Amino acid sequence: MTSNSERRSRSERKEGIGETIKTIVYAVLIAVVIRSVAYEPFNIPSGSMLPTLLVGDYVFVAKYPYGYSRHSLPWSPPVFDGRIFERPVVRGDVAVFKLPTDNRTDYIKRIVGLPGDRLQLIGGRLHINGAAIGRQRVDDFVLARGDRYVRIPQYRETLPNGVSYMTLDLQRNGFADNTPVYTVPEGHYFAMGDNRDDSTDSRFLTQVGFIPAENLVGRAEILFFSVDGSARWWQVWRWPTAIRYGRLFQGVD
């Protein structure tokens, strides 16, 4: 026979397991809600946004600035079309979007063209609606590559609305420094990487092209963590020297 104390012990264990499961479910639901409507972390895997973002940077992307689409949700379920609570994109925003050619891959670039704009690069200089934007040569950007350092020509660009940021020019007269005129369709945007000669972006119509408003995931706002790649995840003893402390908790301009 089973004693009362044994039955109570089993009942308490079941209740404890049930409470643990409920706690985990609630935590997952809260995380999904925060990720869907507020902020989602992303890491930077390539150098297309140098010097603004480095490989190994981690950023928080705000979901609410542009409203919400199915791509705001994990795995982009087809629960609705278009955007709800839509708000305008600001020229110069650094935005995450789903690659239009597959609607799955996350890209991060700078929005330089709005619906109806005409854009063209001439000699590496961006022109918007027939006018060249401000471009000023500044000190070289110094990039560490292993045990050596590379100096790259750097420019400060200023968009018509006053948004200013740095771009790199890896090679003069690069293959995408002179382009045809792109006219941005309604409901779409034109995005480019700040590392102009090492960025697959809207200039390449068959690979990226114009960004549908629905594909916008959010705006990059906070650089909260950064590592230089010198330590693997299991090399705990090397983490302190791999962290780029000067980049922690910086705004993304």
DRENDREN-75427 format. One record per atom (N, C-alpha, C): x, y, z. Coordinates in steps of 0.05 Angstrom, whole numbers, plus 5000, padded with zeros to 4 digits. Layout:
N
XYZ...
***
This chain:
253
501749765000500050005000501750255000500650464988502150724987501250905010503050995025502351165048501551445038500151585057499251855050501652035044503852005059506152175055507352135028507451875018508451814992506751944970504051924974502252044954502552344953502852464977503352754978505952834964508052674968510652724956510452714926509052504916508752484886507152714875505052784890503353014881504953274880506653314901508253554902510353564879511453324873513353314851512053374824509653264820508153324795507553624793506653734816506054024816508554184810510854104821513354244816514154234787513853994775514553964747512654134730510054134737508154294722508754594724509554694748510254974751512655044735514654864734517054914719516454934689514754754679513954754651512555014644510655094662509155344657511055584657513055584675514955804676516555824650517455594640518955584615517155684592514655594591512855674569512455974570511956084594511556374597513956524588516356424596518856564589519256574558518656344545518856334516516856524503514456524513512356704501513157004504514157074528515057344533517357414514519257234510521557284492520657314464518657154455517657174428516257444424514657524444513257784442515258014440517258014458519258224458520758234431521458004421522957984395521158074372518558034374516758094352515958384351515558514375514458784375516458994385518658914398520459114409523259094397524958924406527658904397528458614391530258584371531358324365534358354361535958174373538858194368539758074342541658204329542858094304545858124306547357934294550257964292551058034264553358164261554358254235556358054225555657904203557457694194559457774172558958014160560658094137561558384140563358474122564358744124562958944105560558884096559259054077558459324089558259344116557459594129559759734143562259644137564559794147564460084136565360284151566460264179564360294201561760314193559660354213559360114231559359874218559059624233561359434225562559304245564759124240563758834242565258654229564758374233565158304262563158174274563258114302561658304320560558504308558758684323556058544327554758614349551958524355550258774360547958784346546259024348543458944356542159124370539259094375537859244353535959104340534359224319531559274330530659524328527959594338525959524317523759384325521759294307519559504302519059684321516759864319517060104301519460204294519660454279518160454252517960224239516660214212513960074213512960004237510659844239511459544236509459374231509959094232508958954206510458754198509658574176510058294186509458094168509857814176512757764182514657924171517457884176518357994203516458124217517058204245516957964263515657754255515157514271517357304266517957134285519856914280518856744257520656674240520156504217518256614196517556874198515957014178513356864170511656784188509256634181507356814164506056704144504356864126501656924139501657064162499257114177497657354166499157544153497857774140499657884120498558054101500158174080500658474087502758584075503358864079504358924107503959174116504759264142502459384158502459354184500559484201501959684218500659894226501760124241504260234226504060234200506460314184507160604188509760654190510860924193513060964172513561204164515561244142518361184151519861084131522761044135524261304132526261354148527861594146530261534129530761704109533061664092535661664109537261464106539761444122539561234144537161134149536860924170538560674162539760554182540960294179538860084186538059934166535659754169536359464163535059284177535059004171532658934154533058784134530758694117531158414107529058294099529258024086529958064057531857904048532757914020530457864002529758053984527358013967527457763949529857673942529957443924529357173938529357163965528556913978526756954002526357204011524657274034525357124060527857034062528756894086531357014098533257084080535857164090535757454100536957494124537057764135539457924124538958164114540958344105540858594122543158734125543158994139544659184121543359404114544459604096543359884104544260094091543260354096541160434074538860534083536860614065537560894054538160914028538861164016536861263996535061083987533061163967530261103977528461303974525661273982523861243957521361163960519661123937519561373919519961323893519961533873522561663868524561613884527261733880528561613855530361783844532161693823534961703834536361473833539061453844541061353823543461453826545661373808548361423821550261243816552961293824554661373800556061593803557861683782560561733795562561573785565261603797565261543827563561363836563461293864561861483882560761693870559261893885556261853880554761843902551861803900550462053892548662023872546862243863543962163869542462343880539662303886538062513872536262423855534462603840536062813825538362723813539962893795542063063809542163053835544063223850545963043866548563113864550562963879550263023909550462823926550262873955553062963965553063083989555563174000557462944006559962973998561962764002564662894008565762844031568262974040570362754048572762784037574962604044575862654072576062444088577062464115579362274119580362244144582662064149581961784141583961634133583661354125582461194148580960994141580060794160582160584162582960514186585060314190583760054199584159844182582859584186584959374193584559234216586459024224585758774209587858654196587558404182589758214191589058044210591057884222593158044237595658014230597758164244598658414229597058494209597758734194595358924193595859174186593759374185593659494156591159534147590659634120589359904122590360104107589060364107587260384082584760464087582760484066581660764064581560884040580461154037577561164048577061374064574561404078573361684071570661684068569261924062566861964081566262214086563762274101561662364081559462214080557262284062555062424079553762614067551562754080549162754061546962624069544562604053543062874053541162904035539663154034538163224060537463024076536063084101537963134125540663144119542563204139543862964153542862724148544062484160546862444148548762404166551562394158552862134169554662014153555861764161558361724144559961524151562461464137562061234117563461264095563561044075566460994068566960754056569660674048569660654017572060694006572560673978574960483974574460223972576660033971578260063946576960123923578360163898577060373881578760543869577660753852576560623826574360733817573060623793572460333796571260253819570459983824568159903805567559653804565659553785562759663789562159763813559559883817559660183824561860313816562160593821560760763800560060643778558560783757556160613749553860713753551460553750549360693732547460543722545160683709543460823730541460963721539561093740537560893749537160883776535160703788532860873797530460803788528060943798526560763817526360843842525260673863522160663860521060423857518160393854516760473880514160543877512560593901512560343919512560393945512460173964515160023966517360143956519960013957522060213966524460103973526660273982529260173968531260343969533860283957535860293979537360073982539260034004542059993994544060104008546860064000548460014025550659864022552559834044554460064045555460134068557360354071560060284060560760024059563159934046562559884016562560104001561360103974562459903955565059833956566259643937566159363947564859313970564659043981561958993993559859073977557159043987555258963964553958743968551858663949549258783959548258973944545959133953544059193930542459403933540359463914541459533886543959593884545159643858545059393840544959163852544958913837542058803837540658863815537858813814537058523816538658343805537958063805538757923831540458053847541357933872539958053896539458313896538058443918535758613907536458823892534458993880533059173900530759273892529159453909527959293932527759423955526759293979523759353983522059153981519259203987518859284016517059474021516559564048515859334067514559134057513758904073516258754084518458764069520858614076522458744098521858994106523359124127522858984154524958914168524758784194524858994216526659184214526959394235529359564231529759744249531959944247534159874268536659854259538859804278539260054295539260014322539360254339541660244359542260004371544259984392546259774386548859844386551059644384551659564413550859324421551059254449553359064455554658944435556858764440558558744415561158684419562858664396565358504403566058314385568458154389570058154363572658124366574358154342575057884328573857664338574257414324576657264333578157364352580657234360580157004380577756974390577156754409574656604400574756344401572356184395570656164420568156074417566256084439567155924463568655714458569555544480572155634493573455834481576055934492575456154512574256074534573456274554575756444564578056334566580356484576581156704557580256704532581056904513578957114508576557074520574357264517575157554525576457594548576957874556578558034535580457904521582058044501580658064474578557904470577257904444575058114442574058204465571858404466572958674458571458814440572059094433570559274452571759334475570359474496569459754487570959884470570260154461567860164444566859934435564459934417561859854432562159784458559859684472557859914478555359854473553060034479553360304465553960294440554060524423551560544405550660784399548560814380549460754351547660664334548360604306547460844290549460974277548861224262548861154232
***
